[in-house]
Amino acid sequence: WVHGIPFQDRENDVTRMYAGSDDAPRIIKKYSITYVIVERWDQESLPVNRAFFDRFPVFARIGNYTVYQIR
């Protein structure tokens, strides 16, 4: 389904960023991320370190979603 595109590195980066790992700021800079969407209820498929994202301003809250402005 990915037609040979090597997705594993990016998938690992996304997981580490949402987990708020030590290299999350580097990952944010690497991909020039400006907004991050966090779903309130879906913690099983992608665990989120809310304390990490609470450092950033909330751009919007829509239903079960919070949009953080990273830059």
PyMOL Python script that loads the backbone (N, CA, C, O; Angstrom):
from pymol import cmd

cmd.read_pdbstr("""\
ATOM      1  N   TRP A   1       0.796  -1.195   0.000  1.00  0.00           N
ATOM      2  CA  TRP A   1       0.000   0.000   0.000  1.00  0.00           C
ATOM      3  C   TRP A   1       0.844   1.266   0.000  1.00  0.00           C
ATOM      4  O   TRP A   1       0.337   2.348  -0.296  1.00  0.00           O
ATOM      5  N   VAL A   2       2.135   1.141   0.331  1.00  0.00           N
ATOM      6  CA  VAL A   2       2.983   2.323   0.324  1.00  0.00           C
ATOM      7  C   VAL A   2       3.827   2.400  -0.946  1.00  0.00           C
ATOM      8  O   VAL A   2       4.599   3.341  -1.130  1.00  0.00           O
ATOM      9  N   HIS A   3       3.677   1.417  -1.806  1.00  0.00           N
ATOM     10  CA  HIS A   3       4.345   1.422  -3.106  1.00  0.00           C
ATOM     11  C   HIS A   3       5.857   1.607  -2.998  1.00  0.00           C
ATOM     12  O   HIS A   3       6.458   2.324  -3.799  1.00  0.00           O
ATOM     13  N   GLY A   4       6.472   0.956  -2.003  1.00  0.00           N
ATOM     14  CA  GLY A   4       7.915   0.994  -1.874  1.00  0.00           C
ATOM     15  C   GLY A   4       8.481   2.220  -1.185  1.00  0.00           C
ATOM     16  O   GLY A   4       9.699   2.359  -1.081  1.00  0.00           O
ATOM     17  N   ILE A   5       7.620   3.113  -0.711  1.00  0.00           N
ATOM     18  CA  ILE A   5       8.099   4.307  -0.019  1.00  0.00           C
ATOM     19  C   ILE A   5       8.548   3.895   1.386  1.00  0.00           C
ATOM     20  O   ILE A   5       7.775   3.278   2.119  1.00  0.00           O
ATOM     21  N   PRO A   6       9.775   4.222   1.771  1.00  0.00           N
ATOM     22  CA  PRO A   6      10.243   3.861   3.111  1.00  0.00           C
ATOM     23  C   PRO A   6       9.610   4.761   4.181  1.00  0.00           C
ATOM     24  O   PRO A   6      10.067   5.880   4.416  1.00  0.00           O
ATOM     25  N   PHE A   7       8.576   4.263   4.808  1.00  0.00           N
ATOM     26  CA  PHE A   7       7.799   5.059   5.760  1.00  0.00           C
ATOM     27  C   PHE A   7       8.232   4.870   7.203  1.00  0.00           C
ATOM     28  O   PHE A   7       7.828   5.647   8.068  1.00  0.00           O
ATOM     29  N   GLN A   8       9.042   3.859   7.484  1.00  0.00           N
ATOM     30  CA  GLN A   8       9.349   3.490   8.864  1.00  0.00           C
ATOM     31  C   GLN A   8      10.020   4.612   9.652  1.00  0.00           C
ATOM     32  O   GLN A   8       9.673   4.844  10.810  1.00  0.00           O
ATOM     33  N   ASP A   9      10.971   5.307   9.045  1.00  0.00           N
ATOM     34  CA  ASP A   9      11.656   6.386   9.766  1.00  0.00           C
ATOM     35  C   ASP A   9      10.693   7.498  10.158  1.00  0.00           C
ATOM     36  O   ASP A   9      10.730   7.994  11.283  1.00  0.00           O
ATOM     37  N   ARG A  10       9.840   7.881   9.230  1.00  0.00           N
ATOM     38  CA  ARG A  10       8.887   8.955   9.529  1.00  0.00           C
ATOM     39  C   ARG A  10       7.870   8.492  10.569  1.00  0.00           C
ATOM     40  O   ARG A  10       7.501   9.258  11.460  1.00  0.00           O
ATOM     41  N   GLU A  11       7.422   7.262  10.462  1.00  0.00           N
ATOM     42  CA  GLU A  11       6.481   6.726  11.445  1.00  0.00           C
ATOM     43  C   GLU A  11       7.106   6.725  12.835  1.00  0.00           C
ATOM     44  O   GLU A  11       6.441   7.075  13.811  1.00  0.00           O
ATOM     45  N   ASN A  12       8.371   6.339  12.938  1.00  0.00           N
ATOM     46  CA  ASN A  12       9.068   6.356  14.223  1.00  0.00           C
ATOM     47  C   ASN A  12       9.216   7.782  14.741  1.00  0.00           C
ATOM     48  O   ASN A  12       9.068   8.019  15.940  1.00  0.00           O
ATOM     49  N   ASP A  13       9.502   8.725  13.863  1.00  0.00           N
ATOM     50  CA  ASP A  13       9.612  10.126  14.269  1.00  0.00           C
ATOM     51  C   ASP A  13       8.286  10.640  14.823  1.00  0.00           C
ATOM     52  O   ASP A  13       8.264  11.329  15.843  1.00  0.00           O
ATOM     53  N   VAL A  14       7.197  10.314  14.166  1.00  0.00           N
ATOM     54  CA  VAL A  14       5.869  10.758  14.620  1.00  0.00           C
ATOM     55  C   VAL A  14       5.573  10.185  16.006  1.00  0.00           C
ATOM     56  O   VAL A  14       5.095  10.898  16.888  1.00  0.00           O
ATOM     57  N   THR A  15       5.856   8.911  16.190  1.00  0.00           N
ATOM     58  CA  THR A  15       5.608   8.265  17.481  1.00  0.00           C
ATOM     59  C   THR A  15       6.435   8.920  18.583  1.00  0.00           C
ATOM     60  O   THR A  15       5.915   9.179  19.669  1.00  0.00           O
ATOM     61  N   ARG A  16       7.717   9.191  18.322  1.00  0.00           N
ATOM     62  CA  ARG A  16       8.588   9.819  19.321  1.00  0.00           C
ATOM     63  C   ARG A  16       8.161  11.261  19.601  1.00  0.00           C
ATOM     64  O   ARG A  16       8.242  11.724  20.739  1.00  0.00           O
ATOM     65  N   MET A  17       7.709  11.967  18.569  1.00  0.00           N
ATOM     66  CA  MET A  17       7.267  13.337  18.782  1.00  0.00           C
ATOM     67  C   MET A  17       6.043  13.372  19.694  1.00  0.00           C
ATOM     68  O   MET A  17       6.013  14.128  20.665  1.00  0.00           O
ATOM     69  N   TYR A  18       5.033  12.553  19.384  1.00  0.00           N
ATOM     70  CA  TYR A  18       3.823  12.543  20.204  1.00  0.00           C
ATOM     71  C   TYR A  18       4.101  12.067  21.626  1.00  0.00           C
ATOM     72  O   TYR A  18       3.403  12.463  22.559  1.00  0.00           O
ATOM     73  N   ALA A  19       5.110  11.225  21.797  1.00  0.00           N
ATOM     74  CA  ALA A  19       5.478  10.749  23.132  1.00  0.00           C
ATOM     75  C   ALA A  19       6.242  11.805  23.914  1.00  0.00           C
ATOM     76  O   ALA A  19       6.468  11.650  25.115  1.00  0.00           O
ATOM     77  N   GLY A  20       6.644  12.889  23.232  1.00  0.00           N
ATOM     78  CA  GLY A  20       7.383  13.944  23.896  1.00  0.00           C
ATOM     79  C   GLY A  20       8.785  13.511  24.282  1.00  0.00           C
ATOM     80  O   GLY A  20       9.308  13.942  25.310  1.00  0.00           O
ATOM     81  N   SER A  21       9.397  12.662  23.465  1.00  0.00           N
ATOM     82  CA  SER A  21      10.734  12.150  23.760  1.00  0.00           C
ATOM     83  C   SER A  21      11.751  13.288  23.761  1.00  0.00           C
ATOM     84  O   SER A  21      11.448  14.407  23.348  1.00  0.00           O
ATOM     85  N   ASP A  22      12.947  12.990  24.227  1.00  0.00           N
ATOM     86  CA  ASP A  22      13.996  14.011  24.313  1.00  0.00           C
ATOM     87  C   ASP A  22      14.319  14.640  22.961  1.00  0.00           C
ATOM     88  O   ASP A  22      14.721  15.801  22.891  1.00  0.00           O
ATOM     89  N   ASP A  23      14.142  13.868  21.888  1.00  0.00           N
ATOM     90  CA  ASP A  23      14.452  14.408  20.556  1.00  0.00           C
ATOM     91  C   ASP A  23      13.228  14.979  19.842  1.00  0.00           C
ATOM     92  O   ASP A  23      13.300  15.279  18.650  1.00  0.00           O
ATOM     93  N   ALA A  24      12.114  15.134  20.541  1.00  0.00           N
ATOM     94  CA  ALA A  24      10.900  15.689  19.927  1.00  0.00           C
ATOM     95  C   ALA A  24      11.136  17.087  19.343  1.00  0.00           C
ATOM     96  O   ALA A  24      10.672  17.356  18.235  1.00  0.00           O
ATOM     97  N   PRO A  25      11.842  17.991  20.046  1.00  0.00           N
ATOM     98  CA  PRO A  25      12.089  19.301  19.430  1.00  0.00           C
ATOM     99  C   PRO A  25      12.878  19.204  18.121  1.00  0.00           C
ATOM    100  O   PRO A  25      12.623  19.965  17.187  1.00  0.00           O
ATOM    101  N   ARG A  26      13.817  18.289  18.051  1.00  0.00           N
ATOM    102  CA  ARG A  26      14.583  18.095  16.818  1.00  0.00           C
ATOM    103  C   ARG A  26      13.681  17.588  15.700  1.00  0.00           C
ATOM    104  O   ARG A  26      13.813  18.017  14.553  1.00  0.00           O
ATOM    105  N   ILE A  27      12.769  16.684  16.023  1.00  0.00           N
ATOM    106  CA  ILE A  27      11.836  16.142  15.029  1.00  0.00           C
ATOM    107  C   ILE A  27      10.911  17.243  14.527  1.00  0.00           C
ATOM    108  O   ILE A  27      10.649  17.336  13.328  1.00  0.00           O
ATOM    109  N   ILE A  28      10.419  18.076  15.435  1.00  0.00           N
ATOM    110  CA  ILE A  28       9.548  19.188  15.051  1.00  0.00           C
ATOM    111  C   ILE A  28      10.272  20.113  14.080  1.00  0.00           C
ATOM    112  O   ILE A  28       9.703  20.549  13.080  1.00  0.00           O
ATOM    113  N   LYS A  29      11.517  20.401  14.383  1.00  0.00           N
ATOM    114  CA  LYS A  29      12.311  21.268  13.507  1.00  0.00           C
ATOM    115  C   LYS A  29      12.601  20.586  12.175  1.00  0.00           C
ATOM    116  O   LYS A  29      12.528  21.224  11.125  1.00  0.00           O
ATOM    117  N   LYS A  30      12.928  19.302  12.206  1.00  0.00           N
ATOM    118  CA  LYS A  30      13.259  18.538  10.994  1.00  0.00           C
ATOM    119  C   LYS A  30      12.144  18.612   9.954  1.00  0.00           C
ATOM    120  O   LYS A  30      12.411  18.777   8.763  1.00  0.00           O
ATOM    121  N   TYR A  31      10.899  18.490  10.403  1.00  0.00           N
ATOM    122  CA  TYR A  31       9.760  18.478   9.487  1.00  0.00           C
ATOM    123  C   TYR A  31       9.062  19.837   9.382  1.00  0.00           C
ATOM    124  O   TYR A  31       8.029  19.952   8.723  1.00  0.00           O
ATOM    125  N   SER A  32       9.612  20.848  10.017  1.00  0.00           N
ATOM    126  CA  SER A  32       9.023  22.199  10.012  1.00  0.00           C
ATOM    127  C   SER A  32       7.552  22.171  10.431  1.00  0.00           C
ATOM    128  O   SER A  32       6.699  22.771   9.779  1.00  0.00           O
ATOM    129  N   ILE A  33       7.274  21.475  11.513  1.00  0.00           N
ATOM    130  CA  ILE A  33       5.899  21.313  12.000  1.00  0.00           C
ATOM    131  C   ILE A  33       5.441  22.606  12.653  1.00  0.00           C
ATOM    132  O   ILE A  33       6.144  23.173  13.490  1.00  0.00           O
ATOM    133  N   THR A  34       4.267  23.067  12.269  1.00  0.00           N
ATOM    134  CA  THR A  34       3.723  24.290  12.851  1.00  0.00           C
ATOM    135  C   THR A  34       2.468  24.051  13.698  1.00  0.00           C
ATOM    136  O   THR A  34       2.160  24.842  14.589  1.00  0.00           O
ATOM    137  N   TYR A  35       1.756  22.976  13.422  1.00  0.00           N
ATOM    138  CA  TYR A  35       0.566  22.631  14.192  1.00  0.00           C
ATOM    139  C   TYR A  35       0.544  21.129  14.429  1.00  0.00           C
ATOM    140  O   TYR A  35       0.961  20.345  13.575  1.00  0.00           O
ATOM    141  N   VAL A  36       0.049  20.736  15.608  1.00  0.00           N
ATOM    142  CA  VAL A  36      -0.110  19.324  15.937  1.00  0.00           C
ATOM    143  C   VAL A  36      -1.532  19.118  16.430  1.00  0.00           C
ATOM    144  O   VAL A  36      -2.023  19.873  17.268  1.00  0.00           O
ATOM    145  N   ILE A  37      -2.183  18.102  15.909  1.00  0.00           N
ATOM    146  CA  ILE A  37      -3.544  17.762  16.327  1.00  0.00           C
ATOM    147  C   ILE A  37      -3.478  16.571  17.276  1.00  0.00           C
ATOM    148  O   ILE A  37      -2.845  15.558  16.976  1.00  0.00           O
ATOM    149  N   VAL A  38      -4.139  16.705  18.426  1.00  0.00           N
ATOM    150  CA  VAL A  38      -4.183  15.637  19.411  1.00  0.00           C
ATOM    151  C   VAL A  38      -5.638  15.286  19.664  1.00  0.00           C
ATOM    152  O   VAL A  38      -6.452  16.150  19.991  1.00  0.00           O
ATOM    153  N   GLU A  39      -5.954  14.013  19.509  1.00  0.00           N
ATOM    154  CA  GLU A  39      -7.310  13.543  19.788  1.00  0.00           C
ATOM    155  C   GLU A  39      -7.418  13.205  21.266  1.00  0.00           C
ATOM    156  O   GLU A  39      -6.518  12.585  21.832  1.00  0.00           O
ATOM    157  N   ARG A  40      -8.497  13.604  21.881  1.00  0.00           N
ATOM    158  CA  ARG A  40      -8.672  13.422  23.320  1.00  0.00           C
ATOM    159  C   ARG A  40      -8.751  11.953  23.730  1.00  0.00           C
ATOM    160  O   ARG A  40      -8.203  11.587  24.770  1.00  0.00           O
ATOM    161  N   TRP A  41      -9.400  11.118  22.964  1.00  0.00           N
ATOM    162  CA  TRP A  41      -9.694   9.765  23.419  1.00  0.00           C
ATOM    163  C   TRP A  41      -8.760   8.699  22.866  1.00  0.00           C
ATOM    164  O   TRP A  41      -8.667   7.626  23.462  1.00  0.00           O
ATOM    165  N   ASP A  42      -8.083   8.928  21.789  1.00  0.00           N
ATOM    166  CA  ASP A  42      -7.321   7.874  21.121  1.00  0.00           C
ATOM    167  C   ASP A  42      -5.894   7.794  21.652  1.00  0.00           C
ATOM    168  O   ASP A  42      -4.959   8.270  21.008  1.00  0.00           O
ATOM    169  N   GLN A  43      -5.729   7.192  22.829  1.00  0.00           N
ATOM    170  CA  GLN A  43      -4.407   7.056  23.432  1.00  0.00           C
ATOM    171  C   GLN A  43      -3.795   5.678  23.190  1.00  0.00           C
ATOM    172  O   GLN A  43      -2.605   5.480  23.436  1.00  0.00           O
ATOM    173  N   GLU A  44      -4.586   4.737  22.719  1.00  0.00           N
ATOM    174  CA  GLU A  44      -4.068   3.383  22.524  1.00  0.00           C
ATOM    175  C   GLU A  44      -3.233   3.264  21.256  1.00  0.00           C
ATOM    176  O   GLU A  44      -2.157   2.667  21.287  1.00  0.00           O
ATOM    177  N   SER A  45      -3.695   3.808  20.165  1.00  0.00           N
ATOM    178  CA  SER A  45      -2.964   3.645  18.907  1.00  0.00           C
ATOM    179  C   SER A  45      -1.745   4.550  18.835  1.00  0.00           C
ATOM    180  O   SER A  45      -0.766   4.204  18.174  1.00  0.00           O
ATOM    181  N   LEU A  46      -1.781   5.702  19.499  1.00  0.00           N
ATOM    182  CA  LEU A  46      -0.659   6.634  19.492  1.00  0.00           C
ATOM    183  C   LEU A  46      -0.634   7.369  20.832  1.00  0.00           C
ATOM    184  O   LEU A  46      -1.303   8.391  20.987  1.00  0.00           O
ATOM    185  N   PRO A  47       0.134   6.858  21.803  1.00  0.00           N
ATOM    186  CA  PRO A  47       0.193   7.524  23.107  1.00  0.00           C
ATOM    187  C   PRO A  47       0.734   8.946  22.975  1.00  0.00           C
ATOM    188  O   PRO A  47       1.694   9.196  22.246  1.00  0.00           O
ATOM    189  N   VAL A  48       0.104   9.864  23.689  1.00  0.00           N
ATOM    190  CA  VAL A  48       0.468  11.274  23.606  1.00  0.00           C
ATOM    191  C   VAL A  48       0.905  11.761  24.985  1.00  0.00           C
ATOM    192  O   VAL A  48       0.240  11.499  25.987  1.00  0.00           O
ATOM    193  N   ASN A  49       2.023  12.466  25.023  1.00  0.00           N
ATOM    194  CA  ASN A  49       2.513  13.081  26.247  1.00  0.00           C
ATOM    195  C   ASN A  49       1.896  14.483  26.316  1.00  0.00           C
ATOM    196  O   ASN A  49       2.438  15.439  25.760  1.00  0.00           O
ATOM    197  N   ARG A  50       0.779  14.587  26.991  1.00  0.00           N
ATOM    198  CA  ARG A  50       0.059  15.867  27.042  1.00  0.00           C
ATOM    199  C   ARG A  50       0.879  16.953  27.728  1.00  0.00           C
ATOM    200  O   ARG A  50       0.783  18.123  27.358  1.00  0.00           O
ATOM    201  N   ALA A  51       1.680  16.586  28.715  1.00  0.00           N
ATOM    202  CA  ALA A  51       2.503  17.589  29.405  1.00  0.00           C
ATOM    203  C   ALA A  51       3.467  18.246  28.422  1.00  0.00           C
ATOM    204  O   ALA A  51       3.737  19.443  28.523  1.00  0.00           O
ATOM    205  N   PHE A  52       3.984  17.474  27.480  1.00  0.00           N
ATOM    206  CA  PHE A  52       4.884  18.041  26.472  1.00  0.00           C
ATOM    207  C   PHE A  52       4.147  19.066  25.618  1.00  0.00           C
ATOM    208  O   PHE A  52       4.656  20.162  25.382  1.00  0.00           O
ATOM    209  N   PHE A  53       2.953  18.714  25.156  1.00  0.00           N
ATOM    210  CA  PHE A  53       2.211  19.612  24.263  1.00  0.00           C
ATOM    211  C   PHE A  53       1.572  20.785  24.997  1.00  0.00           C
ATOM    212  O   PHE A  53       1.283  21.810  24.379  1.00  0.00           O
ATOM    213  N   ASP A  54       1.348  20.657  26.291  1.00  0.00           N
ATOM    214  CA  ASP A  54       0.774  21.766  27.056  1.00  0.00           C
ATOM    215  C   ASP A  54       1.729  22.953  27.146  1.00  0.00           C
ATOM    216  O   ASP A  54       1.324  24.030  27.582  1.00  0.00           O
ATOM    217  N   ARG A  55       2.981  22.781  26.747  1.00  0.00           N
ATOM    218  CA  ARG A  55       3.932  23.899  26.702  1.00  0.00           C
ATOM    219  C   ARG A  55       3.617  24.847  25.551  1.00  0.00           C
ATOM    220  O   ARG A  55       4.065  25.994  25.540  1.00  0.00           O
ATOM    221  N   PHE A  56       2.850  24.366  24.593  1.00  0.00           N
ATOM    222  CA  PHE A  56       2.541  25.142  23.400  1.00  0.00           C
ATOM    223  C   PHE A  56       1.140  25.740  23.510  1.00  0.00           C
ATOM    224  O   PHE A  56       0.277  25.183  24.189  1.00  0.00           O
ATOM    225  N   PRO A  57       0.912  26.874  22.843  1.00  0.00           N
ATOM    226  CA  PRO A  57      -0.429  27.469  22.886  1.00  0.00           C
ATOM    227  C   PRO A  57      -1.454  26.628  22.121  1.00  0.00           C
ATOM    228  O   PRO A  57      -1.146  26.011  21.101  1.00  0.00           O
ATOM    229  N   VAL A  58      -2.664  26.624  22.640  1.00  0.00           N
ATOM    230  CA  VAL A  58      -3.768  25.937  21.958  1.00  0.00           C
ATOM    231  C   VAL A  58      -4.282  26.864  20.865  1.00  0.00           C
ATOM    232  O   VAL A  58      -4.674  27.999  21.134  1.00  0.00           O
ATOM    233  N   PHE A  59      -4.275  26.378  19.649  1.00  0.00           N
ATOM    234  CA  PHE A  59      -4.776  27.143  18.514  1.00  0.00           C
ATOM    235  C   PHE A  59      -6.293  26.995  18.409  1.00  0.00           C
ATOM    236  O   PHE A  59      -7.005  27.960  18.129  1.00  0.00           O
ATOM    237  N   ALA A  60      -6.779  25.758  18.640  1.00  0.00           N
ATOM    238  CA  ALA A  60      -8.222  25.503  18.558  1.00  0.00           C
ATOM    239  C   ALA A  60      -8.567  24.219  19.290  1.00  0.00           C
ATOM    240  O   ALA A  60      -7.747  23.310  19.416  1.00  0.00           O
ATOM    241  N   ARG A  61      -9.799  24.168  19.768  1.00  0.00           N
ATOM    242  CA  ARG A  61     -10.375  22.928  20.309  1.00  0.00           C
ATOM    243  C   ARG A  61     -11.661  22.695  19.541  1.00  0.00           C
ATOM    244  O   ARG A  61     -12.558  23.537  19.518  1.00  0.00           O
ATOM    245  N   ILE A  62     -11.725  21.541  18.918  1.00  0.00           N
ATOM    246  CA  ILE A  62     -12.886  21.206  18.104  1.00  0.00           C
ATOM    247  C   ILE A  62     -13.305  19.789  18.459  1.00  0.00           C
ATOM    248  O   ILE A  62     -12.603  18.834  18.125  1.00  0.00           O
ATOM    249  N   GLY A  63     -14.433  19.642  19.129  1.00  0.00           N
ATOM    250  CA  GLY A  63     -14.892  18.319  19.538  1.00  0.00           C
ATOM    251  C   GLY A  63     -13.851  17.647  20.408  1.00  0.00           C
ATOM    252  O   GLY A  63     -13.444  18.194  21.432  1.00  0.00           O
ATOM    253  N   ASN A  64     -13.416  16.453  20.001  1.00  0.00           N
ATOM    254  CA  ASN A  64     -12.424  15.690  20.748  1.00  0.00           C
ATOM    255  C   ASN A  64     -10.992  16.034  20.356  1.00  0.00           C
ATOM    256  O   ASN A  64     -10.061  15.340  20.764  1.00  0.00           O
ATOM    257  N   TYR A  65     -10.802  17.079  19.584  1.00  0.00           N
ATOM    258  CA  TYR A  65      -9.484  17.407  19.063  1.00  0.00           C
ATOM    259  C   TYR A  65      -8.971  18.729  19.622  1.00  0.00           C
ATOM    260  O   TYR A  65      -9.718  19.693  19.792  1.00  0.00           O
ATOM    261  N   THR A  66      -7.663  18.741  19.904  1.00  0.00           N
ATOM    262  CA  THR A  66      -6.975  19.974  20.290  1.00  0.00           C
ATOM    263  C   THR A  66      -5.880  20.215  19.263  1.00  0.00           C
ATOM    264  O   THR A  66      -5.116  19.307  18.932  1.00  0.00           O
ATOM    265  N   VAL A  67      -5.808  21.440  18.763  1.00  0.00           N
ATOM    266  CA  VAL A  67      -4.779  21.810  17.808  1.00  0.00           C
ATOM    267  C   VAL A  67      -3.797  22.716  18.549  1.00  0.00           C
ATOM    268  O   VAL A  67      -4.163  23.790  19.026  1.00  0.00           O
ATOM    269  N   TYR A  68      -2.551  22.268  18.636  1.00  0.00           N
ATOM    270  CA  TYR A  68      -1.501  23.059  19.271  1.00  0.00           C
ATOM    271  C   TYR A  68      -0.709  23.789  18.204  1.00  0.00           C
ATOM    272  O   TYR A  68      -0.382  23.225  17.160  1.00  0.00           O
ATOM    273  N   GLN A  69      -0.402  25.054  18.478  1.00  0.00           N
ATOM    274  CA  GLN A  69       0.440  25.835  17.568  1.00  0.00           C
ATOM    275  C   GLN A  69       1.873  25.684  18.050  1.00  0.00           C
ATOM    276  O   GLN A  69       2.230  26.150  19.132  1.00  0.00           O
ATOM    277  N   ILE A  70       2.685  25.030  17.238  1.00  0.00           N
ATOM    278  CA  ILE A  70       4.046  24.708  17.629  1.00  0.00           C
ATOM    279  C   ILE A  70       4.994  25.869  17.387  1.00  0.00           C
ATOM    280  O   ILE A  70       5.938  26.056  18.154  1.00  0.00           O
ATOM    281  N   ARG A  71       4.769  26.653  16.340  1.00  0.00           N
ATOM    282  CA  ARG A  71       5.615  27.814  16.056  1.00  0.00           C
ATOM    283  C   ARG A  71       4.754  29.044  15.900  1.00  0.00           C
ATOM    284  O   ARG A  71       5.271  30.133  15.656  1.00  0.00           O
TER     285      ARG A  71
END
""", "prot")
cmd.dss("prot")
cmd.show_as("cartoon", "prot")
cmd.util.cbc("prot")
cmd.orient("prot")
